[in-house]
Structures are given as C-alpha cells and as structure tokens.
Amino acid sequence: MASVWQRLGFYASLLKRQLNGGPDVIKWERRVIPGCTRSIYSATGKWTKEYTLQTRKDVEKWWHQRIKEQASKISEADKSKPKFYVLSMFPYPSGKLHMGHVRVYTISDTIARFQKMRGMQVINPMGWDAFGLPAENAAVERNLHPQSWTQSNIKHMRKQLDRLGLCFSWDREITTCLPDYYKWTQYLFIKLYEAGLAYQKEALVNWDPVDQTVLANEQVDEHGCSWRSGAKVEQKYLRQWFIKTTAYAKAMQDALADLPEWYGIKGMQAHWIGDCVGCHLDFTLKVHGQATGEKLTAYTATPEAIYGTSHVAISPSHRLLHGHSSLKEALRMALVPGKDCLTPVMAVNMLTQQEVPVVILAKADLEGSLDSKIGIPSTSSEDTILAQTLGLAYSEVIETLPDGTERLSSSAEFTGMTRQDAFLALTQKARGKRVGGDVTSDKLKDWLISRQRYWGTPIPIVHCPVCGPTPVPLEDLPVTLPNIASFTGKGGPPLAMASEWVNCSCPRCKGAAKRETDTMDTFVDSAWYYFRYTDPHNPHSPFNTAVADYWMPVDLYIGGKEHAVMHLFYARFFSHFCHDQKMVKHRPGFQVQQGP
C-alpha cells in the first residue's frame, strides 16, 4: 500500500505544480495517470492559478463534443457481451427541465458510463411522454395545436439535456404522440380486447369539472380534488373503457416476491393490490321473469361455496340505481333507505345458472372498494342473518368431517372436494368460460382508461348498431387524430365534433358506424414504452421478440417513488400480459427500481 500512496502523492504534487504555473506543462489529452481514460489538460499549455467560470466553460465545451460523439454510437445487441439496460423515467415535455429531472438523469448517466467501463453492452434511452391534458390546456391558452406546442417543448428540453452532457442512446428516442408509436399502443389495446381484458361499461366516475374529463381513482387526492386542476371532483355516470387489471392481481402480488431489490415499492404495491382471496363472478339480470340483456358482476371471498348463494347484494350507490340502466325504476321502487330491501330483479349466475334475488343493502359501504357482493350464508353469519330476515332460500354447501376437514356438498361436480381444491377448480372453470374467476382482492378496481379529451391515443374501436363494438383491423392502424377546430369539448369529447372522422363503415358488416370518441389515459402510453426502446424503429410490430428478450428485463429503473401504485403497477401489468401473449419470455419487466 505504501507504493500506492507514494504514487498518489507524486501525482498530487505534480498537479499542484501545474496549477501554480510550474515548468511541467501538460498538453491536451496527455495522460497523467497511466490507463486513465480522461486527461488533465490546458488549451494553451499553461495553467491559470484559479479555476474560473470561463475555464470551466472551456473545459465543458472541449469535452462536450467528444462525449456526444461517443454517445451517438448505435447500441446494437451484441450477444458476445453481457447487457445492461438502465432506464430513467421519460419526462413529460412541459418545456423546461426541473432539478428532479437533473437528479434522475444524472444518476442514469453515471450508471450507464460505469457499466460501459465494465465492458457491458449498455442502453440508456430517452424519449417523451408527450400526450396528456397539460399540452391540450396550454394549446387552448396559446391558440396553438397541441402537436406544435409539444414538439417545441421537446426541442427545447432536448437542448437542455444535451447541454448537461448526458450520454443517452438518442438513436432509440421515442415520442408517444407520434403515430409510429401510438399505432402500437392501439395494437396492444386490441390484443387486450381480444383477450377479454379491455371492456366498456357504465360506471360512476370521477369527473373533473374544470378539465371536463374523467380521472382515475389514483388521480384524485386525499381531499377529493383533481391532481391536475385542483378542482373538487364530482361523481358522474358515463360509459367508460376499462382494462381488467384485476385479472393479474394474484400473479402480480405473488411476483413481488421475485423483486427483492424493489426497496419500499413492494410494500406499497402489495397494499394497493390487497389480499387476493376471492374473485368476481358474472350474472345476467331479469326483472319480472324477463331477460334484460344487462349484466352484474359481484365479488365473493368464498367462490368455492357458490352453490350456496342466497342473493346478490348491491349498495344504495350502485350504478343500477343511478345510471342509465333499464332496471333503475324497478330497483328504486323497492328501495327503502336504511333498510335491506328485496327487489323484483333476479340475478342468474353465468357459471352455475342459479337464479337468486338482488338485494339492496341498508349500509352504504361494503368491504374494500366493492359496490356488490355475493351472499353465501354457509360462509358468512351476516349473510345468514340477511337471508333469514328476508326469507331467502339457500343450501348449506360445506360440511365438516370428524378430522376437521371441510368439504363441499350439494355443489354439482365440485361435491366432495376440499374447499381449497374446489376454490382452484371453480375459479379455473369460471376463467375458462370468461364469466369471472380471476383471483383478486375486494379493494382493487379495474383500470379506467377513458378520457374525454383530444390529445391522447384514439381508442381503436368502431361502434356498429348491428355488430356492436368492433376493433379496427390491425392493418388499418394507426387510427390517427383528426384536425379539429376546438379542443375544449366542454361536456363531451372533442373528437365527437369531427364528424367526417367519426362517421365510418363497420369493419365487419360494412354498414354505417361511428368511431369511439374517447382517447386513452396517457398512463397506457407509458405502460409499455420500455419494450419499444429495445426495438424503436420496427415498422412491423411493437418490438421484435428476440431483440426484446436480449435487453429485457430492465436492469435498473430510476424514478420517483410517487409512481409506485400508478405507472409502475400498470407497467408491471403490461409486462405480465406481453409475457402471456408470448411476446417476451421475461415476466418481470424490471429487476431493480430506484427512486427517492
């Protein structure tokens, strides 16, 4: 060790002589320490006594071009080298970087350089989360098109990032508001739709009266105000598009165990998902013996005992009582505030074909985030009391053996199974028939993605009076945004005013039809962008499977912890979905997530 310290002392004294104008002048790129990739230098061959602001600028200017040239090299997948994918959360192009951006991007830049020095094949990509309300609002205020405002901001912020000397893989740059990107967002939406994971239903939604749009539950703060405008959020019933994130709740909850380095994030996501102990099941509805064509989905924590159902309970705030349902009048006539009310509406279990009455509960709040649940007296004393009070028929379907084992009885093909085996078998059968059965919690809701705004990815659905909702053929993607005169759309979607764009022909029957006028939540765009970075110029698919398999999963993801239960949850959902679609072999999208 003594020799090392002696060498360091020598270099220190040498540097001191340089700074004091000593005789040992160091020229450009002449190395002081053998093997070092950087140099101590002077443009003139002489050193000033003080390191001034101008000296610093000269040093930065000299190195900037060399750093830029090094970073511009295209990062092709070289399988002879181990890879390292460092990803920082891409910014919204608001026009100016803030210090949070500088912090995150400096970290990713440092890690990328370090891994390159270790001989790794590294990508450190950058792009723009470019759709969303702020661009639309700013465009209205400035009398600009959102595209112009967004592109101007991107240009300015790109210059700022360049001036910081950050080594991003600019050859992989993506912009979510460009058709060559959102074409594939639409493609993934259609894949979700075909898998039964994207659907439309009437729902009580959070309505921002200022921005005139629907907000996801996560976008409403603890005071009931919009995260963007600050306005007090109102409740309103609208027909909305959802992505069925509950279908992956159990898988995503279990997969958290495979992410040991998600410090702090795992607990937040586990709490957000909740205890996955039950499932939702679907029912068709009748009134006075007549089928209505309407459906009801209800939750139970004990699906194995479903043959013992006595009723389906709904809260007084359920959409059937307040929305545009044909059953609203019949239900309201039966409603007596403060009392459990039997109604003339019957629910037919789509799995078992059992027919049971719908009951409006006296209490306003059910467990978790539920507004409907399945009443099963065999597993709930509360349901037993309700059934007996209202005189509802039911069967006992659980018997306890002398050794304490609980088995099913009077339960069709599940009779004789243990409760655990019946739980697995019944939920699997329900999933196979697409009538529910996805194991989830009573608190997690599906992801509402509809937005009644212009500046977002158009939902690639055509509404036909004959065929119903019909996906746009993949070969016709992207469905691009039309030019419109006004972006406000107060009280309705702005796209509804583009009549030439809205009116179209049905892809199936070729009859007259109308395009969907809602756009997608911007979180859909950012839920899969890390895949596109691996193959950003692919015109034939969102990404090539082999290329994505080389780079994925992301080795280090850097961003704020405030995204733990929104962006990161949705990004994990897309990673699981793409894996099940055999688009990638890795189920986890990120190895390590790091944030302040």
C-alpha positions as CSV (number, residue, x, y, z in Angstrom):
1,M,0.0,0.0,0.0
2,A,2.9,2.4,0.7
3,S,3.8,2.4,-3.0
4,V,0.2,3.4,-3.9
5,W,0.2,6.3,-1.5
6,Q,3.6,7.4,-2.8
7,R,2.3,7.4,-6.3
8,L,-0.8,9.4,-5.3
9,G,1.5,11.9,-3.5
10,F,3.6,12.3,-6.6
11,Y,0.5,12.9,-8.8
12,A,-0.8,15.4,-6.3
13,S,2.4,17.4,-6.2
14,L,2.6,17.3,-10.0
15,L,-0.9,18.7,-10.3
16,K,-0.1,21.4,-7.7
17,R,2.9,22.5,-9.8
18,Q,0.6,22.7,-12.9
19,L,-1.9,24.9,-11.1
20,N,0.9,27.1,-9.8
21,G,2.3,27.5,-13.3
22,G,5.2,25.2,-12.8
23,P,7.5,24.0,-15.6
24,D,5.9,20.6,-16.1
25,V,3.2,21.7,-18.5
26,I,0.6,19.1,-19.5
27,K,-0.8,19.4,-23.0
28,W,-4.2,18.4,-24.4
29,E,-5.0,14.7,-23.8
30,R,-1.6,13.9,-22.3
31,R,-2.3,11.4,-19.6
32,V,-1.1,12.0,-16.1
33,I,-2.2,8.7,-14.6
34,P,-1.4,5.7,-16.9
35,G,-4.6,3.9,-18.0
36,C,-6.9,6.7,-17.2
37,T,-9.5,7.4,-19.9
38,R,-9.6,11.2,-19.1
39,S,-6.8,13.7,-19.2
40,I,-5.8,16.8,-17.3
41,Y,-5.0,19.4,-19.9
42,S,-4.7,23.1,-20.8
43,A,-5.7,24.6,-24.1
44,T,-2.6,26.9,-24.1
45,G,-0.1,24.6,-22.4
46,K,-0.2,26.7,-19.3
47,W,-2.5,26.7,-16.3
48,T,-4.1,29.6,-14.6
49,K,-3.8,29.9,-10.8
50,E,-7.6,30.0,-10.4
51,Y,-10.2,27.7,-11.8
52,T,-12.6,30.4,-13.1
53,L,-16.1,30.2,-14.5
54,Q,-14.7,30.8,-18.0
55,T,-12.2,28.0,-17.5
56,R,-15.0,25.7,-16.5
57,K,-17.0,26.6,-19.6
58,D,-13.9,26.0,-21.8
59,V,-13.4,22.6,-20.2
60,E,-17.0,21.6,-20.7
61,K,-17.1,22.9,-24.3
62,W,-14.0,20.8,-25.1
63,W,-15.3,17.6,-23.6
64,H,-18.9,18.1,-24.8
65,Q,-18.4,17.2,-28.4
66,R,-16.3,14.1,-27.5
67,I,-19.0,12.9,-25.1
68,K,-21.7,13.5,-27.7
69,E,-19.8,11.5,-30.4
70,Q,-19.3,8.6,-28.0
71,A,-23.0,8.6,-27.0
72,S,-24.2,8.7,-30.6
73,K,-23.0,5.2,-31.4
74,I,-26.0,3.0,-32.1
75,S,-26.3,0.3,-29.4
76,E,-26.9,-2.9,-31.4
77,A,-27.5,-6.1,-29.5
78,D,-24.1,-7.7,-29.2
79,K,-24.7,-11.1,-27.6
80,S,-21.0,-11.6,-27.1
81,K,-21.2,-9.1,-24.3
82,P,-23.3,-9.1,-21.1
83,K,-26.1,-6.4,-21.4
84,F,-27.1,-3.7,-19.1
85,Y,-30.4,-1.8,-19.6
86,V,-30.5,1.4,-17.5
87,L,-33.8,3.3,-17.8
88,S,-34.8,6.6,-16.3
89,M,-38.5,7.6,-16.4
90,F,-39.0,9.7,-19.5
91,P,-40.3,13.2,-19.0
92,Y,-43.5,15.0,-19.9
93,P,-42.4,17.7,-22.4
94,S,-43.6,20.7,-20.3
95,G,-40.9,22.9,-21.8
96,K,-38.3,23.1,-19.1
97,L,-36.4,20.5,-17.1
98,H,-36.5,20.8,-13.3
99,M,-34.0,19.6,-10.7
100,G,-35.8,16.3,-10.2
101,H,-35.1,15.6,-13.9
102,V,-31.5,16.5,-13.5
103,R,-31.1,14.3,-10.5
104,V,-32.7,11.2,-12.1
105,Y,-30.9,11.6,-15.4
106,T,-27.5,12.3,-13.8
107,I,-27.9,9.0,-11.9
108,S,-28.8,7.0,-15.0
109,D,-25.9,8.7,-16.9
110,T,-23.4,7.8,-14.2
111,I,-24.6,4.2,-14.1
112,A,-24.5,3.9,-17.9
113,R,-20.9,5.2,-18.1
114,F,-19.9,2.9,-15.2
115,Q,-21.4,-0.2,-16.9
116,K,-19.7,0.7,-20.2
117,M,-16.4,0.9,-18.5
118,R,-17.0,-2.6,-17.1
119,G,-17.4,-3.8,-20.7
120,M,-21.1,-4.2,-20.7
121,Q,-23.4,-3.6,-23.7
122,V,-25.4,-0.7,-22.4
123,I,-28.5,1.2,-23.5
124,N,-29.6,4.3,-21.7
125,P,-32.6,5.5,-23.8
126,M,-34.6,8.7,-23.7
127,G,-38.0,9.7,-25.0
128,W,-41.1,11.8,-24.4
129,D,-44.3,11.1,-22.6
130,A,-46.0,13.5,-24.9
131,F,-49.8,13.1,-24.7
132,G,-51.9,14.5,-22.0
133,L,-54.0,17.3,-20.6
134,P,-51.3,19.9,-20.0
135,A,-50.4,20.1,-23.7
136,E,-54.1,20.4,-24.6
137,N,-54.7,23.1,-22.0
138,A,-51.6,25.0,-22.9
139,A,-52.6,24.8,-26.6
140,V,-56.0,26.3,-25.8
141,E,-54.5,29.1,-23.8
142,R,-51.9,30.0,-26.5
143,N,-54.2,29.3,-29.5
144,L,-51.8,26.6,-30.8
145,H,-52.2,23.0,-31.8
146,P,-51.1,20.6,-29.1
147,Q,-48.7,19.0,-31.5
148,S,-46.9,22.3,-32.2
149,W,-46.6,23.1,-28.5
150,T,-45.4,19.6,-27.7
151,Q,-42.8,19.5,-30.4
152,S,-41.5,22.9,-29.5
153,N,-41.1,21.9,-25.9
154,I,-39.3,18.6,-26.9
155,K,-36.8,20.6,-29.0
156,H,-36.0,22.9,-26.1
157,M,-35.8,20.1,-23.5
158,R,-33.6,18.1,-25.8
159,K,-31.2,21.0,-26.0
160,Q,-31.2,21.2,-22.2
161,L,-30.3,17.5,-21.8
162,D,-27.6,18.0,-24.5
163,R,-26.1,20.9,-22.6
164,L,-25.9,18.7,-19.5
165,G,-23.7,16.4,-21.4
166,L,-25.8,13.3,-20.7
167,C,-25.0,10.2,-22.7
168,F,-28.4,9.0,-23.7
169,S,-29.0,6.5,-26.5
170,W,-30.6,9.1,-28.8
171,D,-30.8,6.6,-31.6
172,R,-33.6,5.0,-29.6
173,E,-35.6,8.1,-29.0
174,I,-39.4,7.7,-28.9
175,T,-42.3,10.2,-28.7
176,T,-45.7,8.8,-27.6
177,C,-47.8,11.3,-29.5
178,L,-46.4,10.3,-32.9
179,P,-48.4,7.8,-35.0
180,D,-45.4,5.5,-35.3
181,Y,-45.6,5.0,-31.5
182,Y,-49.3,5.1,-30.7
183,K,-50.0,2.7,-33.6
184,W,-48.6,0.1,-31.3
185,T,-50.4,1.4,-28.2
186,Q,-53.6,0.8,-30.3
187,Y,-52.3,-2.7,-31.3
188,L,-51.8,-3.7,-27.7
189,F,-55.2,-2.4,-26.8
190,I,-56.8,-4.6,-29.4
191,K,-54.8,-7.6,-28.1
192,L,-56.2,-6.8,-24.7
193,Y,-59.7,-6.5,-26.1
194,E,-59.4,-9.9,-27.9
195,A,-58.2,-11.5,-24.6
196,G,-61.3,-10.1,-22.8
197,L,-59.1,-7.7,-20.8
198,A,-60.4,-4.4,-22.3
199,Y,-64.1,-3.8,-22.0
200,Q,-66.7,-1.0,-21.7
201,K,-69.3,-0.4,-19.0
202,E,-71.2,2.3,-17.4
203,A,-69.5,3.4,-14.2
204,L,-69.6,6.1,-11.5
205,V,-66.5,8.0,-12.4
206,N,-64.5,10.9,-11.1
207,W,-65.4,14.0,-13.2
208,D,-63.1,17.0,-13.2
209,P,-65.5,19.9,-13.8
210,V,-62.6,22.2,-14.9
211,D,-60.8,19.9,-17.3
212,Q,-64.1,18.3,-18.3
213,T,-62.6,14.8,-18.2
214,V,-62.7,11.6,-16.2
215,L,-60.0,10.9,-13.7
216,A,-58.7,7.6,-12.5
217,N,-59.1,6.9,-8.7
218,E,-55.3,7.4,-8.4
219,Q,-55.6,10.9,-9.8
220,V,-57.8,12.2,-7.0
221,D,-56.0,13.4,-3.9
222,E,-57.0,12.8,-0.3
223,H,-59.1,15.9,-0.3
224,G,-61.2,14.8,-3.2
225,C,-59.6,17.2,-5.6
226,S,-58.1,16.7,-9.1
227,W,-54.4,16.1,-9.1
228,R,-54.1,18.4,-12.1
229,S,-56.6,21.2,-11.9
230,G,-57.2,21.2,-8.2
231,A,-61.0,21.3,-8.7
232,K,-63.3,19.4,-6.4
233,V,-64.1,16.2,-8.1
234,E,-67.7,15.3,-8.9
235,Q,-69.3,11.9,-9.3
236,K,-70.9,11.1,-12.7
237,Y,-72.1,8.0,-14.6
238,L,-70.6,7.5,-18.0
239,R,-70.0,4.6,-20.3
240,Q,-66.2,4.0,-20.0
241,W,-63.4,1.8,-21.2
242,F,-61.6,-0.3,-18.6
243,I,-58.5,-2.6,-18.7
244,K,-59.0,-5.6,-16.5
245,T,-56.0,-5.3,-14.2
246,T,-57.8,-7.4,-11.6
247,A,-57.2,-10.4,-13.9
248,Y,-53.5,-10.2,-13.0
249,A,-53.9,-9.2,-9.3
250,K,-52.8,-12.5,-7.8
251,A,-50.0,-13.1,-10.3
252,M,-48.7,-9.6,-9.7
253,Q,-49.0,-9.9,-6.0
254,D,-47.1,-13.2,-6.0
255,A,-44.4,-11.9,-8.3
256,L,-43.4,-9.2,-5.8
257,A,-41.5,-12.0,-4.0
258,D,-39.2,-12.2,-7.1
259,L,-38.3,-8.5,-6.8
260,P,-36.1,-8.3,-3.7
261,E,-34.5,-5.0,-4.6
262,W,-37.7,-3.1,-5.1
263,Y,-37.0,-1.4,-1.8
264,G,-40.1,0.4,-0.4
265,I,-42.0,-0.2,-3.6
266,K,-43.1,-3.8,-2.9
267,G,-45.0,-2.8,0.3
268,M,-46.8,0.0,-1.5
269,Q,-47.8,-2.2,-4.4
270,A,-48.8,-5.1,-2.1
271,H,-51.0,-2.7,-0.1
272,W,-52.5,-1.3,-3.3
273,I,-53.4,-4.7,-4.7
274,G,-54.7,-6.1,-1.3
275,D,-55.2,-9.6,-0.2
276,C,-56.1,-11.8,-3.2
277,V,-58.5,-14.3,-1.6
278,G,-61.6,-14.2,-3.7
279,C,-63.0,-13.4,-7.2
280,H,-65.7,-11.7,-9.2
281,L,-68.4,-13.7,-11.0
282,D,-70.8,-12.5,-13.7
283,F,-74.6,-12.6,-13.5
284,T,-77.3,-11.8,-16.1
285,L,-80.3,-9.9,-14.9
286,K,-84.0,-10.5,-15.1
287,V,-87.0,-8.4,-13.9
288,H,-90.4,-9.9,-13.5
289,G,-89.1,-13.0,-15.3
290,Q,-88.0,-11.2,-18.4
291,A,-84.3,-11.1,-19.5
292,T,-83.0,-7.6,-19.7
293,G,-79.6,-8.2,-21.5
294,E,-77.9,-6.4,-18.6
295,K,-75.1,-7.9,-16.5
296,L,-73.9,-7.6,-13.0
297,T,-70.5,-8.5,-11.6
298,A,-70.2,-9.3,-7.9
299,Y,-67.4,-10.3,-5.6
300,T,-67.1,-13.2,-3.1
301,A,-64.2,-14.2,-0.9
302,T,-65.5,-17.8,-0.9
303,P,-66.2,-18.8,-4.6
304,E,-65.9,-22.5,-3.7
305,A,-69.3,-22.2,-1.9
306,I,-71.1,-20.5,-4.8
307,Y,-73.8,-23.2,-4.9
308,G,-74.9,-21.9,-1.5
309,T,-75.8,-18.5,-2.8
310,S,-78.9,-16.9,-1.4
311,H,-78.8,-13.4,-3.0
312,V,-76.6,-10.8,-4.7
313,A,-76.3,-7.6,-2.7
314,I,-75.7,-4.2,-4.1
315,S,-75.0,-0.9,-2.3
316,P,-77.5,2.0,-2.5
317,S,-74.9,3.9,-4.6
318,H,-74.7,1.1,-7.2
319,R,-74.8,2.2,-10.9
320,L,-78.1,0.2,-11.4
321,L,-79.8,2.6,-9.2
322,H,-78.3,5.8,-10.5
323,G,-77.1,5.2,-14.1
324,H,-78.9,4.6,-17.3
325,S,-80.0,1.0,-16.5
326,S,-83.4,-0.3,-17.6
327,L,-83.7,-1.7,-14.1
328,K,-83.4,1.6,-12.3
329,E,-87.1,2.1,-11.9
330,A,-87.8,-1.4,-10.6
331,L,-84.9,-1.1,-8.1
332,R,-85.8,2.4,-6.9
333,M,-89.4,1.4,-6.3
334,A,-88.1,-1.4,-4.0
335,L,-85.7,0.9,-2.2
336,V,-86.4,1.9,1.4
337,P,-83.5,4.0,2.8
338,G,-81.9,2.5,5.9
339,K,-83.3,-1.0,5.3
340,D,-82.2,-4.2,3.5
341,C,-84.6,-4.4,0.6
342,L,-85.6,-7.4,-1.5
343,T,-86.2,-6.4,-5.2
344,P,-88.0,-8.0,-8.1
345,V,-84.7,-8.2,-10.0
346,M,-83.2,-11.7,-10.3
347,A,-79.5,-12.5,-10.9
348,V,-78.6,-15.6,-12.9
349,N,-75.1,-16.9,-12.2
350,M,-73.5,-17.4,-15.6
351,L,-71.4,-20.3,-14.3
352,T,-73.9,-22.3,-12.2
353,Q,-77.2,-21.0,-13.8
354,Q,-78.5,-20.5,-10.3
355,E,-81.2,-17.7,-10.0
356,V,-81.2,-15.6,-6.9
357,P,-82.7,-12.2,-6.0
358,V,-80.9,-8.9,-6.0
359,V,-81.0,-7.2,-2.6
360,I,-80.3,-3.5,-1.9
361,L,-78.3,-3.3,1.4
362,A,-79.1,-0.7,4.1
363,K,-75.4,0.1,4.6
364,A,-73.8,2.4,2.1
365,D,-70.3,1.0,2.2
366,L,-69.3,-2.6,1.5
367,E,-66.0,-4.2,2.2
368,G,-63.0,-2.7,0.4
369,S,-64.0,-0.9,-2.7
370,L,-67.0,-3.1,-3.5
371,D,-70.5,-2.0,-4.5
372,S,-71.8,-5.5,-5.0
373,K,-71.2,-8.9,-3.4
374,I,-72.5,-12.4,-3.5
375,G,-74.4,-13.6,-0.4
376,I,-73.4,-17.1,0.8
377,P,-74.9,-18.0,4.3
378,S,-72.6,-21.1,4.6
379,T,-69.6,-18.9,4.9
380,S,-70.9,-15.7,6.4
381,S,-73.0,-15.1,9.5
382,E,-74.0,-11.7,8.2
383,D,-75.4,-13.3,5.0
384,T,-77.2,-15.9,7.1
385,I,-79.0,-13.2,9.1
386,L,-79.9,-11.3,6.0
387,A,-81.2,-14.4,4.2
388,Q,-83.3,-15.4,7.2
389,T,-84.7,-11.9,7.8
390,L,-85.8,-11.6,4.1
391,G,-86.9,-15.3,3.9
392,L,-84.5,-16.2,1.2
393,A,-83.9,-19.9,0.3
394,Y,-80.4,-21.3,0.3
395,S,-78.5,-24.6,0.7
396,E,-75.7,-25.5,3.2
397,V,-72.8,-26.5,1.0
398,I,-70.0,-27.0,3.4
399,E,-69.7,-30.0,5.7
400,T,-67.0,-30.6,8.3
401,L,-65.6,-34.1,8.7
402,P,-64.6,-35.5,12.1
403,D,-60.9,-34.7,11.4
404,G,-61.8,-31.0,10.8
405,T,-61.5,-31.2,7.0
406,E,-64.2,-29.1,5.2
407,R,-65.7,-30.5,2.1
408,L,-68.2,-29.3,-0.5
409,S,-71.8,-30.8,-0.6
410,S,-74.7,-30.1,-3.0
411,S,-72.2,-28.4,-5.4
412,A,-72.6,-30.3,-8.7
413,E,-69.2,-31.6,-9.9
414,F,-67.4,-29.9,-7.0
415,T,-69.2,-32.0,-4.4
416,G,-66.8,-34.0,-2.3
417,M,-63.8,-31.7,-2.9
418,T,-62.0,-29.9,-0.1
419,R,-62.6,-26.2,0.0
420,Q,-59.1,-25.5,-1.3
421,D,-59.4,-27.8,-4.2
422,A,-62.9,-26.5,-5.0
423,F,-61.7,-22.9,-4.9
424,L,-59.0,-23.7,-7.5
425,A,-61.3,-25.8,-9.7
426,L,-64.2,-23.4,-9.7
427,T,-62.2,-20.2,-10.4
428,Q,-60.4,-22.0,-13.2
429,K,-63.7,-23.1,-14.8
430,A,-65.1,-19.5,-14.5
431,R,-62.0,-18.1,-16.2
432,G,-62.3,-20.7,-19.0
433,K,-65.9,-19.6,-19.6
434,R,-64.9,-15.9,-19.3
435,V,-67.5,-15.3,-16.6
436,G,-65.1,-14.1,-13.9
437,G,-62.9,-16.2,-11.7
438,D,-59.8,-14.1,-11.7
439,V,-58.4,-14.2,-8.1
440,T,-58.2,-10.7,-6.7
441,S,-58.9,-8.6,-3.7
442,D,-62.0,-6.7,-2.6
443,K,-60.2,-3.4,-2.9
444,L,-58.5,-3.4,-6.3
445,K,-60.5,-2.0,-9.2
446,D,-60.0,-2.3,-12.9
447,W,-58.1,0.5,-14.6
448,L,-60.4,3.1,-16.1
449,I,-58.6,4.4,-19.2
450,S,-61.3,6.6,-21.0
451,R,-60.6,10.2,-21.3
452,Q,-62.9,12.8,-22.9
453,R,-60.1,14.8,-24.4
454,Y,-58.4,15.3,-27.8
455,W,-54.7,15.0,-27.1
456,G,-54.4,11.2,-26.4
457,T,-54.2,7.9,-28.2
458,P,-57.6,7.3,-30.1
459,I,-59.3,4.1,-28.9
460,P,-59.3,1.8,-32.0
461,I,-63.0,0.7,-31.7
462,V,-65.9,1.2,-34.1
463,H,-69.4,1.2,-32.8
464,C,-71.8,-0.6,-35.1
465,P,-75.6,-0.8,-34.5
466,V,-75.5,-4.4,-35.9
467,C,-72.1,-5.8,-34.8
468,G,-71.6,-3.8,-31.6
469,P,-68.2,-2.6,-30.6
470,T,-65.7,-3.8,-33.2
471,P,-61.9,-3.5,-33.2
472,V,-60.3,-1.6,-36.1
473,P,-58.4,-4.2,-38.3
474,L,-54.7,-4.3,-37.4
475,E,-53.7,-3.5,-41.0
476,D,-55.7,-0.2,-40.7
477,L,-53.7,1.0,-37.7
478,P,-52.9,3.7,-36.6
479,V,-56.2,5.4,-36.2
480,T,-54.8,8.9,-36.3
481,L,-56.1,12.1,-34.6
482,P,-58.1,14.3,-36.9
483,N,-57.6,18.1,-37.1
484,I,-60.4,19.9,-35.3
485,A,-61.2,23.5,-34.7
486,S,-61.7,23.4,-30.9
487,F,-60.0,21.3,-28.3
488,T,-62.3,22.2,-25.4
489,G,-65.1,19.8,-25.9
490,K,-66.8,21.0,-22.8
491,G,-69.4,18.4,-21.7
492,G,-68.3,15.9,-24.3
493,P,-65.3,14.5,-26.1
494,P,-63.7,17.0,-28.6
495,L,-63.4,14.2,-31.1
496,A,-67.2,13.9,-31.4
497,M,-67.1,17.2,-33.3
498,A,-65.0,15.7,-36.1
499,S,-68.0,14.3,-38.0
500,E,-66.1,13.2,-41.1
501,W,-63.7,11.3,-38.8
502,V,-66.4,9.9,-36.5
503,N,-68.7,8.5,-39.3
504,C,-67.2,5.4,-40.9
505,S,-68.1,1.9,-42.0
506,C,-68.1,-1.1,-39.8
507,P,-65.0,-3.4,-40.5
508,R,-67.3,-6.5,-40.3
509,C,-70.6,-5.7,-42.0
510,K,-69.5,-2.6,-43.9
511,G,-72.6,-0.8,-42.6
512,A,-72.7,2.8,-41.2
513,A,-70.9,3.0,-37.9
514,K,-69.2,5.5,-35.6
515,R,-65.7,5.7,-34.2
516,E,-65.0,5.7,-30.4
517,T,-64.5,9.4,-29.4
518,D,-62.8,8.8,-26.1
519,T,-59.0,8.7,-26.0
520,M,-56.7,6.7,-23.7
521,D,-55.3,7.7,-20.4
522,T,-51.6,8.7,-21.0
523,F,-50.6,6.0,-18.5
524,V,-51.4,3.5,-21.2
525,D,-48.7,5.0,-23.4
526,S,-46.1,4.8,-20.7
527,A,-47.1,1.4,-19.5
528,W,-45.1,-0.3,-22.3
529,Y,-42.5,2.2,-23.6
530,Y,-39.6,0.3,-22.1
531,F,-40.3,-2.5,-24.6
532,R,-40.3,-0.1,-27.5
533,Y,-36.9,1.2,-26.6
534,T,-35.4,-2.2,-27.3
535,D,-36.6,-2.0,-31.0
536,P,-37.7,1.6,-31.6
537,H,-37.8,1.6,-35.4
538,N,-39.6,-1.6,-36.0
539,P,-42.4,-0.9,-38.5
540,H,-44.0,-4.4,-38.3
541,S,-44.6,-5.0,-34.6
542,P,-44.3,-3.2,-31.3
543,F,-40.9,-4.9,-30.9
544,N,-39.1,-7.9,-32.1
545,T,-39.3,-10.7,-29.5
546,A,-35.7,-11.8,-29.9
547,V,-34.4,-8.3,-29.5
548,A,-36.6,-7.6,-26.5
549,D,-35.6,-10.9,-24.9
550,Y,-31.9,-9.8,-25.2
551,W,-32.4,-6.4,-23.5
552,M,-35.2,-7.3,-21.1
553,P,-35.7,-7.1,-18.2
554,V,-34.7,-3.5,-17.4
555,D,-31.7,-3.9,-15.0
556,L,-32.1,-0.6,-13.3
557,Y,-35.2,1.7,-13.4
558,I,-34.8,5.1,-11.9
559,G,-37.6,7.5,-11.0
560,G,-39.7,8.8,-8.2
561,K,-41.4,6.6,-5.6
562,E,-44.7,8.6,-6.2
563,H,-45.2,6.4,-9.3
564,A,-45.3,3.1,-7.2
565,V,-49.0,2.5,-7.4
566,M,-49.8,4.1,-10.8
567,H,-47.2,3.9,-13.5
568,L,-45.2,1.0,-12.0
569,F,-48.4,-1.0,-11.4
570,Y,-49.6,-0.5,-14.9
571,A,-46.1,-1.2,-16.4
572,R,-46.0,-4.5,-14.5
573,F,-49.4,-5.4,-15.7
574,F,-48.3,-4.9,-19.4
575,S,-45.2,-6.9,-18.7
576,H,-47.3,-9.8,-17.4
577,F,-49.7,-9.5,-20.3
578,C,-47.0,-9.4,-23.0
579,H,-45.4,-12.5,-21.4
580,D,-48.7,-14.4,-21.5
581,Q,-49.1,-13.3,-25.2
582,K,-45.6,-14.9,-25.8
583,M,-44.3,-11.5,-27.0
584,V,-41.5,-11.7,-24.4
585,K,-40.0,-14.5,-22.3
586,H,-39.4,-12.4,-19.2
587,R,-42.4,-11.8,-17.0
588,P,-40.9,-9.2,-14.7
589,G,-40.2,-6.0,-16.6
590,F,-37.7,-4.5,-14.1
591,Q,-35.0,-6.0,-11.9
592,V,-34.3,-3.0,-9.7
593,Q,-36.4,0.1,-9.2
594,Q,-34.6,3.0,-7.6
595,G,-36.3,6.2,-6.6
596,P,-36.0,9.0,-3.9
